[in-house]
Amino acid sequence: MTQNEILFARAQRHIPGGVNSPVRAFGSVGGTPRFFVRGEGPYVWDADGKRYTDYVGSWGPLILGHAHPAVIEAVERAARNGLSFGAPTEAEIDLADLLCEMLPSLAQVRLVSSGTEATMSAIRLARGFTGRNKLVKFEGCYHGHADSLLVKAGSGLLTFGNPSSAGVPAAVANDTLVLPYNDVPALKALFAASGSEIAAIIVEPVAGNMNLVQASPEFIRAMRQLTQQNGALLIYDEVMTGFRVDLHCAQGLHNITPDLTTLGKVIGGGMPLAAFGGRADIMAKMAPLGPVYQAGTLSGNPVAVAAGLATLNEIRKSGFFEDLSSKTRQLTDGFNAIGQELGIPFCAQSVGGMFGVYFAEQLPHSYAEVMQCDRARFNAFFHAMLDAGVYLAPSAFEAGFVSTTHQKSDIQQTLTTTTNILR
Ligand SMILES: *Cc1c(COP(=O)(O)O)cnc(C)c1O
């Protein structure tokens, strides 16, 4: 048995499925998950000492690559002063100031510890602010694992949601309305029928949890207009896209001012840190100022805040996103060229430092289209790449990530490997 196999067998004894988050178990692609020992720049090493070029980056946070010296130094310095106080610190103010400066839609922001907490709290706030219960989400978008978000489309015309997990009460799911992504007529029909009951739309402005799917300009405009006309809020869930697709996030690319925004992943630089924020009149409803309750023992944790500040300071350096985007494009342009050269249904696209690769003739625009991609072919490709030392997300339904430490030579090597495997 390999070390990875030995560890996976051991992990399953006291951890359900051997993992602390389900996709890690390789359920969708089969085989044994790799147990990582170390990461440096674009590379990770597993328990058997094998090196991989990493295109997962801890599912998005590691935009500076693994163990970036500036981040590690900031974390070490903060840790030496104590790990947690459960009381205010100056660094929290610095991070809140920086987030509000970098993202003009944020008048105020609250720090939490996970993306799930950020979206759950933003939804409670939207409901508390509007006095309405209904929430609109889109098929294939993931917003963390709070009850009201673990909901899939039901059958029937006006899609009352069904729980997508056991343990979620139908009564909770009933208040979540699920529509297809990029479907403007469906969105208009829903608002025409129930606009006055809707508290908010929550959306992944570039969807990254059903592989990568881009929102159309019409869809973006419709979400903003319909919420405004109906007294509902627009929540941009930028936990994945925030400071990953652009210095001004997806809302900057879309030229949209959402009412609320959720952030996570990159803003913690690999530490447990997330945030939600937005309009001043809405944020004023948060406790201790207002009636919407939310709290956290480790919220604004000084070590996590130090990692976040150090990461954002690197991102702000001039040319950062040009470099990251051009490297990511090198990868996706290369994938597209391979698909054409070999005459196979294989294509790709990127937004900033985030990419999608599909075993399909064309880029998908919805969950239904993503589901039509060739999953068996992806799984075989995934394992061949893994054997060749390239670590892709272990599922056909996840976006990929490039860091600034990936060199053009790393990406060229990945493309050569891809050609050899798909030929
Ligand atoms: C990852 C993610 C979340 C959940 O964040 P966690 O930190 O895993 O709880 C929420 N929304 C989006 C868009 C995400 O990608």
Ligand as a Chemical Component Dictionary entry (heavy atoms), coordinates in Angstrom:
data_LIG
# 
_chem_comp.id                   LIG 
_chem_comp.type                 NON-POLYMER 
_chem_comp.pdbx_formal_charge   0 
_chem_comp.three_letter_code    LIG 
# 
loop_
_chem_comp_atom.comp_id 
_chem_comp_atom.atom_id 
_chem_comp_atom.alt_atom_id 
_chem_comp_atom.type_symbol 
_chem_comp_atom.charge 
_chem_comp_atom.model_Cartn_x 
_chem_comp_atom.model_Cartn_y 
_chem_comp_atom.model_Cartn_z 
_chem_comp_atom.pdbx_ordinal 
LIG C1 C1 C 0 -16.445 28.260 -0.919 1  
LIG C2 C2 C 0 -17.706 29.021 -1.104 2  
LIG C3 C3 C 0 -18.595 29.257 -0.049 3  
LIG C4 C4 C 0 -18.427 28.622 1.298  4  
LIG O1 O1 O 0 -17.259 29.021 1.939  5  
LIG P1 P1 P 0 -16.666 28.100 3.108  6  
LIG O2 O2 O 0 -15.516 28.897 3.625  7  
LIG O3 O3 O 0 -16.276 26.805 2.466  8  
LIG O4 O4 O 0 -17.743 27.921 4.112  9  
LIG C5 C5 C 0 -19.671 30.091 -0.277 10 
LIG N1 N1 N 0 -19.890 30.640 -1.479 11 
LIG C6 C6 C 0 -19.072 30.422 -2.529 12 
LIG C7 C7 C 0 -19.356 31.084 -3.832 13 
LIG C8 C8 C 0 -17.967 29.592 -2.384 14 
LIG O5 O5 O 0 -17.182 29.341 -3.441 15 
# 
loop_
_chem_comp_bond.comp_id 
_chem_comp_bond.atom_id_1 
_chem_comp_bond.atom_id_2 
_chem_comp_bond.value_order 
_chem_comp_bond.pdbx_ordinal 
LIG C1 C2 SING 1  
LIG C2 C3 SING 2  
LIG C2 C8 DOUB 3  
LIG C3 C4 SING 4  
LIG C3 C5 DOUB 5  
LIG C4 O1 SING 6  
LIG O1 P1 SING 7  
LIG P1 O2 DOUB 8  
LIG P1 O3 SING 9  
LIG P1 O4 SING 10 
LIG C5 N1 SING 11 
LIG N1 C6 DOUB 12 
LIG C6 C7 SING 13 
LIG C6 C8 SING 14 
LIG C8 O5 SING 15 
# 
